[in-house]
Amino acid sequence: MEVLAVDTKRAGELIGLSQRTIQRYIHAKRIRAVRAGRRVCVPLTSLEEFLRVDSHPSAETLRRSEEN
């Protein structure tokens, strides 16, 4: 099954940021996220967009993790 979204902890691991930084970026609307009950999920497409716009060097890391 293809993974479409991850929690904030995994999102941070994928792009080399802390979970708290991901949460701050979501609050600042720099990263799009969705709520599923109490859980906050970050679509992988949202992380890709963030990396593309912010030219973050971890973009390749995210692409490789999606392949696995």
VENKAMO-V963128 format. One record per residue. N is the residue number from 1. RES is the residue in one small letter. SS is DSSP state (H for helix, E for strand, C for the rest). PHI is phi in whole degrees, -180 to 180 (NA if undefined). Layout:
# VENKAMO-V963128
<<N;RES;SS;PHI> <N;RES;SS;PHI>>
This chain:
# VENKAMO-V963128
<<1;m;C;NA> <2;e;C;-79> <3;v;C;-83> <4;l;C;-105> <5;a;E;-149> <6;v;E;-134> <7;d;E;-79> <8;t;H;-65> <9;k;H;-64> <10;r;H;-66> <11;a;H;-59> <12;g;H;-63> <13;e;H;-62> <14;l;H;-65> <15;i;H;-113> <16;g;C;77> <17;l;C;-124> <18;s;C;-76> <19;q;H;-60> <20;r;H;-64> <21;t;H;-64> <22;i;H;-60> <23;q;H;-61> <24;r;H;-63> <25;y;H;-65> <26;i;H;-65> <27;h;H;-62> <28;a;C;-82> <29;k;C;66> <30;r;C;-86> <31;i;C;-127> <32;r;C;-82> <33;a;C;-143> <34;v;E;-128> <35;r;E;-100> <36;a;E;-127> <37;g;C;70> <38;r;C;-91> <39;r;E;-90> <40;v;E;-105> <41;c;E;-114> <42;v;E;-111> <43;p;E;-63> <44;l;H;-61> <45;t;H;-64> <46;s;H;-67> <47;l;H;-66> <48;e;H;-61> <49;e;H;-62> <50;f;H;-59> <51;l;H;-66> <52;r;H;-67> <53;v;H;-71> <54;d;H;-90> <55;s;C;51> <56;h;C;-75> <57;p;C;-68> <58;s;C;-88> <59;a;H;-58> <60;e;H;-65> <61;t;H;-61> <62;l;H;-64> <63;r;H;-61> <64;r;H;-64> <65;s;H;-68> <66;e;H;-68> <67;e;H;-70> <68;n;C;-85>>
